[in-house]
Amino acid sequence: MTTTQTALPDEVVETTARMLKCLGHPLRLRILDLLERETELTVSEVQDALGLEQAVCSQHLNLMRDKGILARRKEGVHVYYRLGDPRSLKVLGCLRGSSAKRG
Protein backbone atom coordinates (compact mmCIF):
# COMPACT_ATOMS: atom_id res chain seq x y z
CA MET A 1 0.00 0.00 0.00
CA THR A 2 1.42 3.37 -0.96
CA THR A 3 0.36 6.69 0.40
CA THR A 4 1.29 10.26 -0.29
CA GLN A 5 0.60 11.41 3.27
CA THR A 6 3.36 11.44 5.83
CA ALA A 7 2.94 9.69 9.15
CA LEU A 8 1.75 11.77 12.07
CA PRO A 9 4.60 12.73 14.38
CA ASP A 10 4.54 10.91 17.72
CA GLU A 11 4.10 14.19 19.61
CA VAL A 12 0.97 15.04 17.61
CA VAL A 13 -0.50 11.60 18.18
CA GLU A 14 0.18 11.73 21.93
CA THR A 15 -1.18 15.27 22.35
CA THR A 16 -4.31 14.47 20.35
CA ALA A 17 -4.91 11.24 22.28
CA ARG A 18 -4.67 13.10 25.61
CA MET A 19 -7.12 15.72 24.37
CA LEU A 20 -9.61 13.14 23.10
CA LYS A 21 -9.38 11.14 26.33
CA CYS A 22 -10.06 14.27 28.36
CA LEU A 23 -12.98 15.30 26.16
CA GLY A 24 -14.49 11.81 26.34
CA HIS A 25 -16.81 12.84 29.16
CA PRO A 26 -20.26 14.37 28.64
CA LEU A 27 -19.76 17.16 31.20
CA ARG A 28 -16.46 18.21 29.66
CA LEU A 29 -18.03 18.37 26.23
CA ARG A 30 -20.80 20.54 27.68
CA ILE A 31 -18.20 22.82 29.28
CA LEU A 32 -16.40 23.12 25.96
CA ASP A 33 -19.64 23.92 24.17
CA LEU A 34 -20.56 26.50 26.80
CA LEU A 35 -17.19 28.24 26.64
CA GLU A 36 -17.30 28.32 22.87
CA ARG A 37 -20.53 30.32 23.10
CA GLU A 38 -19.70 32.47 26.13
CA THR A 39 -15.95 33.04 25.57
CA GLU A 40 -15.00 33.35 29.25
CA LEU A 41 -16.84 32.39 32.43
CA THR A 42 -16.18 32.12 36.15
CA VAL A 43 -16.35 28.77 37.88
CA SER A 44 -19.69 29.72 39.45
CA GLU A 45 -21.10 30.77 36.05
CA VAL A 46 -20.15 27.40 34.54
CA GLN A 47 -21.55 25.68 37.63
CA ASP A 48 -24.87 27.53 37.38
CA ALA A 49 -25.21 27.13 33.61
CA LEU A 50 -24.73 23.36 33.78
CA GLY A 51 -26.34 22.70 37.16
CA LEU A 52 -23.18 21.27 38.71
CA GLU A 53 -21.94 21.15 42.27
CA GLN A 54 -18.91 23.38 42.88
CA ALA A 55 -16.51 20.51 43.60
CA VAL A 56 -17.54 18.58 40.46
CA CYS A 57 -17.31 21.68 38.29
CA SER A 58 -13.87 22.63 39.60
CA GLN A 59 -12.58 19.09 39.13
CA HIS A 60 -13.57 19.02 35.46
CA LEU A 61 -12.33 22.56 34.78
CA ASN A 62 -8.96 21.83 36.40
CA LEU A 63 -8.52 18.60 34.46
CA MET A 64 -9.27 20.39 31.20
CA ARG A 65 -6.82 23.16 32.14
CA ASP A 66 -4.13 20.63 33.04
CA LYS A 67 -4.51 19.06 29.57
CA GLY A 68 -4.23 22.50 27.92
CA ILE A 69 -7.80 22.50 26.63
CA LEU A 70 -8.75 25.44 28.85
CA ALA A 71 -6.86 28.44 30.16
CA ARG A 72 -7.67 30.47 33.23
CA ARG A 73 -6.97 33.81 34.80
CA LYS A 74 -7.56 35.10 38.28
CA GLU A 75 -9.11 38.45 39.00
CA GLY A 76 -9.50 39.07 42.70
CA VAL A 77 -11.41 36.14 44.14
CA HIS A 78 -12.78 35.06 40.76
CA VAL A 79 -11.20 32.51 38.41
CA TYR A 80 -12.18 32.89 34.75
CA TYR A 81 -11.94 30.01 32.29
CA ARG A 82 -11.70 30.23 28.50
CA LEU A 83 -10.63 27.97 25.66
CA GLY A 84 -6.91 27.36 25.75
CA ASP A 85 -6.51 25.22 22.65
CA PRO A 86 -8.60 26.14 19.61
CA ARG A 87 -8.08 22.64 18.19
CA SER A 88 -10.56 21.38 20.77
CA LEU A 89 -13.27 23.26 18.86
CA LYS A 90 -12.55 21.06 15.84
CA VAL A 91 -13.51 18.06 17.97
CA LEU A 92 -16.75 19.81 18.90
CA GLY A 93 -17.37 20.67 15.25
CA CYS A 94 -16.87 17.04 14.22
CA LEU A 95 -19.39 15.94 16.85
CA ARG A 96 -21.93 18.47 15.65
CA GLY A 97 -21.38 17.39 12.05
CA SER A 98 -21.77 13.75 12.99
CA SER A 99 -25.01 14.32 14.87
CA ALA A 100 -26.43 16.46 12.06
CA LYS A 101 -25.84 13.61 9.58
CA ARG A 102 -27.72 11.17 11.82
CA GLY A 103 -30.64 13.49 12.53
C-alpha positions, -999 to +999 in steps of 0.1 A: +000+000+000+014+034-010+004+067+004+013+103-003+006+114+033+034+114+058+029+097+091+017+118+121+046+127+144+045+109+177+041+142+196+010+150+176-005+116+182+002+117+219-012+153+224-043+145+204-049+112+223-047+131+256-071+157+244-096+131+231-094+111+263-101+143+284-130+153+262-145+118+263-168+128+292-203+144+286-198+172+312-165+182+297-180+184+262-208+205+277-182+228+293-164+231+260-196+239+242-206+265+268-172+282+266-173+283+229-205+303+231-197+325+261-159+330+256-150+334+293-168+324+324-162+321+361-164+288+379-197+297+394-211+308+361-201+274+345-215+257+376-249+275+374-252+271+336-247+234+338-263+227+372-232+213+387-219+211+423-189+234+429-165+205+436-175+186+405-173+217+383-139+226+396-126+191+391-136+190+355-123+226+348-090+218+364-085+186+345-093+204+312-068+232+321-041+206+330-045+191+296-042+225+279-078+225+266-088+254+289-069+284+302-077+305+332-070+338+348-076+351+383-091+385+390-095+391+427-114+361+441-128+351+408-112+325+384-122+329+348-119+300+323-117+302+285-106+280+257-069+274+258-065+252+227-086+261+196-081+226+182-106+214+208-133+233+189-125+211+158-135+181+180-168+198+189-174+207+152-169+170+142-194+159+169-219+185+156-214+174+121-218+138+130-250+143+149-264+165+121-258+136+096-277+112+118-306+135+125 
